[in-house]
């Protein structure tokens, strides 16, 4: 399921959707906020161009909304049902979760978006 060659592997590792060999992002640490969304122009292994067209990643904003909702629901469930927090603390935990995980949500939404349009090609992977 999470093996090299699967969509989930490409999404969660942030690697090239075609060969799964190189990170799409210049800096692996998403918490360096000034570089959080800096991406390579193309994959150095297979030559796949990441920005298929101008403004390609605007579509990732819609994915980001859905991923953010998933994180918010998870924060709600953990704080309300497991920690038995009151509604004010639940709200604070949701906001805190979204702020803390913002760089990861942004990167995750970009990798999900590009994986909608590209698929793994085992012939492009390094042997």
C-alpha positions in Angstrom: 0.0 0.0 0.0 2.8 2.4 0.9 5.4 0.7 -1.3 7.3 2.6 -4.0 5.2 2.9 -7.0 1.9 3.6 -5.2 0.1 6.9 -5.2 0.3 6.9 -1.4 4.0 6.5 -1.4 4.4 9.5 -3.7 2.0 11.6 -1.7 3.4 11.0 1.7 7.1 11.1 0.7 6.7 14.2 -1.5 8.8 12.6 -4.2 8.5 12.9 -8.0 5.2 11.4 -9.0 6.8 9.7 -12.1 9.9 8.0 -10.7 9.6 8.4 -6.8 13.4 9.1 -6.7 13.7 12.8 -5.8 11.9 15.2 -3.4 9.8 17.7 -5.3 10.7 20.3 -2.6 14.0 22.0 -2.4 14.2 21.8 1.4 12.9 18.7 3.1 12.0 20.6 6.3 8.5 22.1 5.8 8.9 24.3 9.0 11.4 26.6 7.3 8.5 28.8 6.3 10.3 31.0 3.8 11.2 27.8 1.8 8.1 25.7 2.6 6.7 25.7 -0.9 10.0 26.1 -2.9 10.0 23.4 -5.5 12.4 22.1 -8.1 11.4 23.0 -11.6 11.8 19.4 -12.7 13.0 16.1 -11.4 16.7 15.6 -11.8 16.3 11.9 -12.2 13.6 11.6 -14.9 13.1 15.2 -16.1 9.4 15.4 -15.1 8.3 19.1 -15.1 6.4 19.7 -11.9 4.5 22.9 -12.9 2.6 21.4 -15.8 1.1 24.8 -16.7 1.2 28.3 -15.2 -0.7 28.5 -11.9 -1.0 24.7 -11.9 -0.9 24.5 -8.1 -3.9 26.8 -7.6 -6.0 23.6 -7.7 -4.1 22.5 -4.6 -6.0 25.1 -2.6 -9.1 23.0 -2.9 -7.2 19.9 -1.8 -5.7 22.0 1.1 -9.2 22.9 2.3 -10.2 19.2 2.4 -6.9 18.2 4.1 -7.3 21.0 6.7 -10.9 19.8 7.5 -9.5 16.3 8.0 -6.9 17.6 10.5 -9.5 19.7 12.2 -11.9 16.7 12.6 -9.0 14.6 14.0 -8.2 17.4 16.5 -11.8 17.6 17.5 -12.1 13.8 18.0 -8.9 13.6 20.0 -9.6 16.6 22.2 -13.3 16.1 22.8 -13.6 12.3 23.1 -10.2 11.2 24.4 -9.3 14.2 26.6 -12.9 15.2 27.4 -12.1 18.9 26.9 -14.8 21.5 27.0 -15.9 23.2 23.8 -13.6 26.2 24.3 -10.6 24.0 24.6 -11.7 21.9 21.7 -11.8 25.1 19.6 -8.3 26.1 20.8 -7.0 22.6 20.0 -8.5 22.7 16.4 -6.9 26.2 15.8 -3.6 25.1 17.3 -3.5 21.9 15.2 -4.2 23.9 12.0 -1.5 26.4 12.8 1.1 23.8 13.8 0.4 21.6 10.8 0.0 24.3 8.2 3.3 23.7 6.4 2.6 20.0 6.2 -1.0 20.6 5.0 0.3 22.9 2.2 2.9 20.4 1.0 0.6 17.4 1.3 -2.1 19.2 -0.7 0.5 19.9 -3.5 1.6 16.3 -3.6 -2.0 15.1 -3.7 -2.8 17.5 -6.5 0.1 16.6 -8.7 -0.6 12.9 -8.1 -4.1 13.4 -9.6 -2.4 14.1 -12.9 0.7 12.0 -13.0 1.3 8.3 -12.3 4.4 6.3 -11.4 6.4 4.9 -14.3 8.7 2.0 -13.2 10.8 2.5 -16.3 11.9 5.9 -15.1 13.0 4.8 -11.6 16.7 4.2 -10.9 17.6 0.6 -10.9 
